[in-house]
Structure formats: structure tokens, C-alpha cells
Amino acid sequence: MIARSDLTIGRFGAAGTGQQGRHLASSLVLLASLLALVLIVHTHYGPIQVRNPFQPGLPLEAIKVDRSARLAPPVVALSPTDESRYRVLSDYLAQRYRVSQQVVFDLVTLAHKVGRQHKLDPLLIIAVMGIESSFNPIAESRVGAKGLMQIIPKYHAEKLQPFGGERAVFDPSANVVVGTQILKEYLRRTGNLGIALQMYAGALKDRNDVYTRRVLTERQRLHGVLARWAAPGVHAKNAPAKTALASSEQPTRVR
């Protein structure tokens, strides 16, 4: 009996020792893998610094900010009058194009910010978005025009670069900013809104200026929406002033 018990204990002891050895070997392999990972990260990214994100005095450099977010117009609180105007416009556009009212409200707000930044009529920017994409931020044409203002990335890669490259064309903020830059550039080069719009559409050979008339008609509808909103007199003093661009309602025919 004693001999058999000793033999059994000896077997269990041997098994336990073998199991401990396997655990030790696994631990050593895991440790080696972690050390290798740390070495790779250190080689490619430099020393690892683990810091408490809530630590007082955390340097601003430690906060990662998307580049396109830095380049987009600053977000500011809307005045009650502006918010009311934007709501009126977005309500009209949401019904006309059958899209989300809140999404269109954000795009109307964005168009006004970008328009002020680039000194271009915000209603013109909104009209272009409506005609080009019906406010669909992922719209794409057969010729490769993409996004809200139907930008062809390969022709405007330089303007998209600050936002992260051609892939940013479907980002609403990047698309509206770049589309506005393109239209403003064409307007500056030609000095004529009608020709600038035809250039934007790639339709300079259209002697009937179909695209220009569609955009300007849409902009005129938006002016009408705001005029009706201001009609009771409460907002009369805030009615949109007729801009220099609005004066050329009859565009010069492209020759």
C-alpha cells in the first residue's frame, strides 16, 4: 500500500512539474512577443509615452485634431434671426428634394459660413448643391464628378490635398469648401457669373446656357422663400440684400 501510494504521488509530482514547465515556457514566449512588439513600435514611432489624459497641464500638442476639421470654417453659435432664416430655407429644400430637414439645415449653415469666408453668395452655393447633387453627399456622376457640388477629384487634387486627398471629396465640409473655391476662381477669371457657372458644369459649348439658367432660377426661388419669410415685417430689416452677383440674373451667352 505504501509503495503504491508513493508511486502515485511520484507520478502526480512529475506531471505537476511538467505542467509548470509548460506554463513557464508559454509565459516566456508571451514576454518575448511583447518585447518584440515594443521594439517594433519604438523603431517606427519613437518612445512610448503613457500619460493620463485628465492630467492637468496636458500640452495641446498631445490632442490629435483631424486636419479637415482645422480647415473647415469655425463653428459659431447662430443668432436667433440666422437660425430662423436657415430653418425656413432648410424646410423648403427638404420638401423640394425629399431629404432630411436636419441634414439640409446643416448644409445651409455650412454654405453661409463658407460663402462669407470666400465672399460668395451663400444662396448661389446652395443652389449649385441642389442642381448638382440634390443634396446627396455621396452622389457620383458617370464622368466621375462626386459629392455635394460634384467635384472631379483628378482635376482638383491640389485643392483637396489639405483635407486629406481625393478621398475627402465625399466629406460634406471639404466638398463645399473646394466647390466654392472652384466657382470663385472661375468667377474671378471670367468676371461673369454666367460663364463661370458654365465652366463649372463643363458646358461652355452650350450656347443656351442651360446650366446657368437652372442654377440662377434655383437661387431666385431661395430669395423668394426668404422674401416671404420676411414679409410680415418682423424680419423685414433682415431681408437678404441684393448682392452684386444677384444683379446679373440674365447671364451673358457663352460665345
RAUR-V557611 format. One record per residue. PHI is phi in whole degrees, 0 to 359 (NA if undefined). PSI is psi in whole degrees, -180 to 180 (* if undefined). OMEGA is omega in degrees with one decimal (none if undefined). Layout:
<<PHI;PSI;OMEGA> <PHI;PSI;OMEGA>>
This chain:
<<NA;-47;-178.7> <296;-42;-178.3> <297;-41;179.7> <294;-40;178.5> <296;-42;178.2> <298;-39;-179.7> <295;-41;179.7> <296;-44;178.8> <297;-38;-179.7> <296;-39;178.8> <294;-45;178.1> <299;-39;179.4> <296;-41;178.8> <295;-41;179.1> <296;-42;179.5> <297;-41;179.2> <297;-41;178.8> <295;-39;179.0> <294;-40;177.3> <297;-38;178.9> <296;-41;178.8> <294;-40;176.8> <298;-41;179.9> <296;-42;179.6> <296;-42;178.7> <297;-41;179.5> <297;-40;179.7> <294;-39;178.0> <295;-44;178.3> <298;-43;178.8> <297;-42;179.2> <296;-39;178.9> <296;-42;178.5> <296;-41;178.7> <296;-39;178.4> <295;-41;178.5> <297;-44;178.3> <299;-39;179.8> <295;-42;179.8> <296;-46;179.6> <298;-42;-180.0> <297;-39;-178.7> <294;-41;-174.7> <271;-32;-171.4> <238;-1;179.6> <87;-176;-177.8> <300;142;178.1> <275;128;178.8> <240;110;178.5> <266;119;-176.4> <230;150;177.3> <286;117;-177.1> <296;-17;179.5> <262;6;-178.3> <293;129;178.0> <299;142;177.5> <83;14;178.5> <298;124;-176.0> <296;148;-179.0> <297;-27;-179.6> <298;-23;-177.9> <282;-12;-179.3> <267;118;-178.3> <277;128;179.6> <236;132;178.9> <298;138;-175.5> <297;-41;-179.1> <295;-32;178.3> <293;-35;179.3> <290;-32;-174.5> <273;-18;179.3> <290;154;178.7> <303;145;-177.4> <296;144;178.4> <276;122;179.7> <233;156;179.0> <291;137;-179.9> <277;145;172.8> <287;158;178.5> <304;-38;-179.7> <293;-47;179.4> <298;-44;-179.5> <298;-39;178.5> <295;-44;178.3> <299;-45;-178.1> <294;-35;178.5> <294;-41;179.3> <298;-47;179.1> <297;-46;-176.8> <292;-34;175.9> <299;-45;179.7> <296;-48;-176.8> <293;-37;179.8> <297;-39;178.6> <286;-39;-177.0> <292;-41;-175.2> <254;0;177.3> <56;53;177.9> <231;172;-178.3> <297;130;179.1> <297;-40;-178.1> <291;-40;177.9> <297;-45;-179.8> <293;-36;176.7> <301;-43;178.6> <296;-38;-179.9> <288;-37;175.9> <297;-44;177.7> <298;-45;179.0> <299;-44;-179.2> <299;-39;179.0> <292;-40;178.7> <295;-47;-179.1> <293;-40;178.9> <299;-44;177.2> <296;-39;-178.2> <295;-39;-175.5> <254;8;177.7> <56;50;177.5> <230;140;-177.3> <306;118;179.9> <301;-35;178.9> <293;-29;175.1> <292;-42;178.6> <297;-43;179.5> <296;-41;179.4> <297;-41;178.5> <297;-43;177.8> <301;-43;-179.1> <296;-47;-177.8> <291;-40;-174.9> <286;-45;-170.3> <228;-2;-173.6> <55;33;177.8> <66;31;174.3> <261;109;-175.0> <291;-13;179.0> <247;21;178.4> <295;146;178.3> <213;132;-178.5> <266;172;179.7> <293;-23;-178.8> <265;4;175.8> <97;9;175.1> <284;136;-169.5> <226;151;171.0> <84;-172;-173.7> <303;-43;-177.8> <252;16;173.5> <51;66;178.1> <268;138;174.4> <266;107;-171.2> <305;-40;-175.1> <294;-22;178.6> <271;-16;-175.8> <227;34;-178.3> <300;-36;-178.2> <295;-40;179.7> <289;-29;-179.7> <277;-18;-175.3> <304;-45;-180.0> <299;-18;-179.7> <263;3;179.1> <115;4;178.0> <103;-170;-173.0> <297;-26;179.5> <294;-19;-178.9> <282;-1;-175.5> <297;-25;179.4> <270;-2;174.8> <281;122;-174.7> <305;-46;-178.1> <297;-47;-179.6> <297;-43;-177.0> <296;-44;-178.9> <291;-41;178.5> <297;-49;-177.7> <292;-42;177.8> <300;-41;177.7> <294;-41;177.6> <300;-43;-179.7> <297;-49;-178.9> <296;-40;178.1> <296;-39;179.0> <295;-44;179.1> <295;-38;179.2> <293;-39;178.6> <293;-37;-178.0> <287;-36;-174.7> <261;-29;-176.7> <72;11;-177.5> <221;123;-176.2> <297;-41;-179.3> <300;-48;-179.8> <293;-39;179.1> <300;-42;179.0> <293;-40;177.3> <296;-38;175.3> <297;-42;-179.4> <300;-39;-179.4> <276;-5;-175.9> <66;37;-173.7> <232;41;-178.5> <295;-23;-178.9> <278;-6;179.3> <280;103;-176.1> <287;-11;179.3> <265;-2;177.4> <52;45;-175.7> <299;-46;-177.3> <296;-46;179.9> <302;-45;-179.0> <295;-37;179.2> <295;-45;-178.4> <294;-46;-177.9> <292;-32;175.5> <294;-42;178.2> <296;-42;177.9> <297;-38;179.2> <295;-36;175.6> <299;-42;-179.7> <295;-40;174.8> <299;-39;179.0> <295;-39;177.1> <300;-46;-179.8> <291;-34;178.7> <294;-41;178.1> <292;-35;177.8> <296;-38;-177.3> <274;-10;-172.2> <303;-42;-176.6> <301;-18;178.6> <107;-21;-179.5> <296;-39;-177.9> <248;18;-174.4> <302;-39;-177.3> <290;-14;179.4> <259;9;179.5> <299;143;-175.9> <297;129;177.2> <286;148;178.5> <285;116;-175.7> <278;173;177.9> <298;-35;179.9> <292;-35;-177.1> <292;-16;-176.5> <287;-20;-178.0> <261;61;-179.5> <292;-28;176.0> <258;96;-173.7> <293;148;175.9> <293;132;-179.4> <293;139;177.4> <286;129;-178.2> <244;*;none>>
